[in-house]
Amino acid sequence: MPAPTSPKKKSLMPTGPLRRQLRAAGHHLHPIVQVGKEGVTDAVVRQLNQALYDHELVKVKVGTESPEDRFEAAEALAREAEAQLAQILGRTLLVYKKHPEKPKFEAGPARPAAAKARPAATSKARPARKPAPRAKPKAARKPRR
């Protein structure tokens, strides 16, 4: 597959189930780290590293007064923090870095298909439903007045 040429796609992690899961989990998060008028500084990177260690998935807000545009800031943050970008939405970035000891999002190998099947019915079966009453044939109905 050729490398993406768009700056939007160049900095994002590859598509897949993990990215979809991260975007879903990040939807309800509030920005923890903010990039201000100084741009991406060492202090911002330190703050992002600590937030990634604590939470593993972090929303970052790039302010309008930042000297870098959102794509440059996203690439710089991902490079400096050695993290991956799951999403760039407006001036909000979703940054992910796998926790070294207790990862929340990257589980072990996928379960086999047999394990995904529904469990067999237990001995406590529901009682059977009564069939719906049937309508009487037209000849047996009372005439209308």
N, C-alpha and C positions, 0 to 999 in steps of 0.2 A: 504494500500500500504506500503510495507516495506521501511525503510529509505535507501537512496542511500549509497553505500559504497565507490564509487569512489570519490576522493577529488575534481574532477572537478564538479561533480553533487551535492556534499554535500553542497557546499556554494551557489549555484544558487537558485533563487526564483523559485517557481513551474512554469511549462510551462502553457501557456494559452494565451488568446488574449492580455492581458495587456503586458506580456513579449514580445510578437511579436511586439506590437506597440512601446514599448520602444527600442527594438533593431533596428527597422526601423528608429525611430527618432534619435537614437544615432549614426547611420551610418555616418552622415555628420558632427558630432561634432569633435572638436579638443580637445586634452587633456588639462584640466585646472589645474589639480593637478598632481604633480610628486613626486614619492617616490624615494629618492636618496640613497646615501651610508650609511646614518644613519638608514634607514628602516622606519617603521611606528612610528613616534614620535608624541608627543602632538601637535606640531606645524602643522604637516601634517593633523592630525585629525581636528584641529580647522579650517584650510584652507578648508578642505573637507566639514565640517559642514556649513561654510559660503557659499561655492559654491552650495551646495545642497539647501540651503535656497533661494539663488538667482535664481537658474536655475532648480532645482528639478531633473534633469538628468545630470550626469557629467561623463566625461571620465577621467580616471586616468591612468597615465603611470607609470609602475614599471620599474625603471632603472636596467640595467644589474649588476651594482655594489651594488645593494641592498642585505643586508645579508639574507633576507627572500626570499624564492622563491615566484612566483606569486600567488600560491594558499594560502600560509600562509599570505601573505600581503593582499590578497582579504578578507580572513576571518577576519583578524584583523581590517581592515578598516570598513567592514560591521558591526562588533560587536561594535566597538568604536563609530561609527557615528550613530548607530541604524538605518541602512539603509539596502537595499536589493541589491543583485548583479543580474543584468539582463544578463550579459554576461562576459565571460573571453575569450579574443581572443588574443593569443600570450601573450605579456606583457602589454596589454591594458585591463583595467577593465571598465565596464559600471555600474555605481552605481546610484540607484534610491532611493529617499525618498520623500514621498508624502508631498506636501506643506500644512502647517496647515490651511491656509486661502483660498488660490486660487489654487487648484490642476489643473494642465494642462492635465494630462493623465487619471486620474480616474474620469470618468463622472458618472452621476446618473444611475438609472436603464436603461436597454436596452429598446429601443422603441418597441412597439408591432408590429407584422407582418403587420398589416393594415397600419401603419404609414410608413413602409418601401416601400410600393407599389408606383409605379410611379403615378404622378398626372394625372387626366383625361385630355383628349385633350381639348384645349381652342377653342374659336370661330375662331381664326385665323388659319385655317387649310391650309396646303400647297396645291398649285394647283396640280391636278392629272398629272402624267407624261404621255407623249404620248407613246403608245406602239412602240416597235422597228419594223422597216419595215420588212416584211416577204419576204423571197426569192421566186423568181418566180419558178414555176415547170419546170423541165428539158425540156419539150416539147416546152415551150414558150420562151426559151432562144435562142439567136442567136448562130448559129454554129461558132466554132472557125476556124480560117484559118490555 
